[in-house]
Amino acid sequence: MNNKIKIFEGNKIRSIWDNEKEEWYFSVVDIIGVLTESNNPRDYWYRVKKRMSKEEKSELSTFCRHLKLKAPDGKMRLTDVADMQGIFRIIQSVPSPKAEPFKMWLAEVGKERIDEIIDPELTIDRALETYVKKGYSREWINQRLQAIQVRKELTDTWQDHGVEKAKSMPS
């Protein structure tokens, strides 16, 4: 696991990379602190957890883990962390004006993904638009899309012949 500090709007968000799961986990308390500007984000998070458990009848353990992150005193302490999906669920439960723009963005992204499930061509259009916004040339974009297609055909052929995805080696 690799501890890092991320900066969001000038605020430190502690995070940790899980090599095994290949995903980032973020400190819930740090995110709550940014979204609510609470003087005591730990207490705020405690109250949000209680409310989520009652309202949603969900297990927080399905998206919240305890991992060791460096505390302000320099010691490694168990901290509530969540992956991006878990952070999204938590943010949706935070009644804060600072969380509202993020909630609106989540709703928009969710609608786009549902639209893309209905019409998969929209996914290709979105990818093209993103590459153009990033400044890639039409020639580069076309080569990239062709490379993706060739790779998909290759992996499909491997799968058809019983070749399975290799598991990553432990570090």
C-alpha positions in Angstrom: 0.0 0.0 0.0 1.2 3.4 -0.9 0.1 6.5 1.1 -0.2 9.8 -0.7 -1.7 13.2 -0.1 -4.1 14.6 -2.7 -5.0 18.2 -2.9 -8.6 19.2 -3.5 -9.3 23.0 -3.6 -6.3 23.6 -1.4 -7.3 20.9 1.2 -5.3 17.8 1.9 -7.0 14.5 1.3 -5.1 11.5 2.5 -5.2 8.5 0.2 -3.7 5.1 -0.2 -3.2 2.8 -3.3 -4.2 -0.8 -2.9 -1.9 -2.8 -5.2 -4.0 -6.0 -4.9 -7.3 -4.3 -5.8 -5.6 -1.8 -8.0 -7.6 1.2 -6.8 -7.3 4.3 -4.6 -8.9 4.6 -1.2 -9.5 8.1 0.2 -9.9 9.3 3.8 -13.6 9.7 4.5 -13.0 12.2 7.4 -10.8 14.4 5.1 -13.5 14.5 2.4 -16.2 15.2 5.0 -14.0 18.0 6.4 -13.7 19.6 2.9 -17.4 19.2 2.0 -18.8 20.5 5.3 -16.1 22.8 6.7 -17.0 21.2 10.0 -14.8 22.0 13.0 -15.0 18.3 14.0 -15.3 16.2 10.8 -14.8 13.0 12.8 -18.0 13.7 14.8 -19.8 14.8 11.6 -18.8 11.5 9.9 -19.9 9.5 13.0 -23.4 11.1 12.7 -23.5 10.5 8.9 -22.6 6.9 9.4 -25.4 6.5 12.0 -28.0 8.1 9.7 -26.8 6.0 6.7 -27.1 2.8 8.7 -30.7 3.6 9.8 -32.0 5.1 6.5 -30.4 2.9 3.9 -30.4 -0.3 5.9 -27.0 -0.9 4.2 -23.8 -2.2 5.6 -21.1 0.6 5.5 -18.6 -2.2 5.5 -19.6 -3.0 1.9 -17.9 0.2 0.8 -15.9 1.5 3.8 -12.7 -0.1 5.0 -10.2 0.6 7.8 -6.7 1.2 6.6 -3.7 2.8 8.2 -3.0 6.4 7.1 -0.5 8.9 8.5 -2.3 11.1 11.1 -1.4 14.8 11.6 0.8 13.7 14.5 2.9 11.6 12.1 1.7 8.2 13.4 0.0 5.6 11.3 -3.6 5.1 12.5 -6.6 3.1 11.3 -8.8 5.4 9.3 -12.2 5.0 7.6 -11.4 5.0 3.8 -13.5 4.3 0.7 -12.9 3.8 -2.9 -14.4 6.2 -5.5 -17.8 4.4 -5.6 -18.0 4.5 -1.8 -17.0 8.2 -1.7 -19.8 8.9 -4.1 -22.3 7.2 -1.9 -21.1 9.1 1.2 -21.1 12.4 -0.6 -24.8 11.8 -1.6 -25.5 11.5 2.2 -23.9 14.8 3.1 -26.4 17.7 3.4 -23.9 20.4 2.5 -24.1 23.3 0.0 -20.5 22.4 -1.0 -21.6 18.9 -1.9 -24.5 20.0 -4.1 -22.4 20.8 -7.2 -20.8 17.4 -6.9 -24.1 15.7 -6.4 -25.4 17.4 -9.6 -22.4 16.2 -11.5 -22.9 12.7 -10.3 -26.5 12.8 -11.4 -25.4 14.0 -14.9 -22.7 11.4 -15.2 -25.2 8.7 -14.1 -27.7 9.8 -16.8 -25.0 9.8 -19.4 -24.0 6.2 -18.5 -27.6 5.0 -18.7 -28.0 6.7 -22.1 -24.8 5.0 -23.2 -26.2 1.6 -22.2 -29.3 2.3 -24.3 -27.2 3.6 -27.2 -23.6 2.3 -27.1 -22.6 4.6 -30.0 -22.8 7.5 -27.5 -19.8 6.0 -25.7 -17.7 6.2 -28.8 -18.9 9.8 -29.4 -17.9 10.8 -25.8 -14.5 9.2 -26.2 -13.9 11.1 -29.5 -15.0 14.4 -27.9 -12.7 13.8 -24.9 -9.7 13.1 -27.1 -10.4 16.3 -29.2 -10.7 18.4 -26.0 -7.4 17.0 -24.8 -5.8 18.3 -28.0 -5.1 15.1 -29.9 -5.1 15.2 -33.7 -7.8 13.4 -35.8 -5.0 11.2 -37.1 -3.9 10.2 -33.6 -7.5 9.6 -32.5 -8.2 7.3 -35.5 -4.9 5.3 -34.8 -5.9 5.0 -31.2 -9.4 3.7 -32.0 -7.9 1.2 -34.5 -5.4 0.0 -31.9 -8.2 -0.5 -29.4 -10.1 -2.5 -31.9 -7.1 -4.7 -32.8 -6.4 -5.3 -29.1 -10.1 -6.3 -28.5 -10.0 -8.7 -31.4 -6.8 -10.3 -30.1 -8.1 -10.7 -26.5 -11.4 -12.1 -27.9 -9.4 -14.7 -29.9 -7.3 -15.6 -26.8 -10.5 -16.0 -24.8 -12.1 -18.2 -27.6 -9.0 -20.4 -27.3 -9.2 -20.7 -23.5 -6.5 -18.2 -22.6 -7.4 -16.5 -19.3 -6.4 -13.1 -18.0 -3.1 -13.3 -16.1 -3.3 -12.4 -12.4 -0.9 -9.7 -11.3 2.2 -10.8 -9.5 2.5 -9.8 -5.8 4.9 -7.0 -5.2 
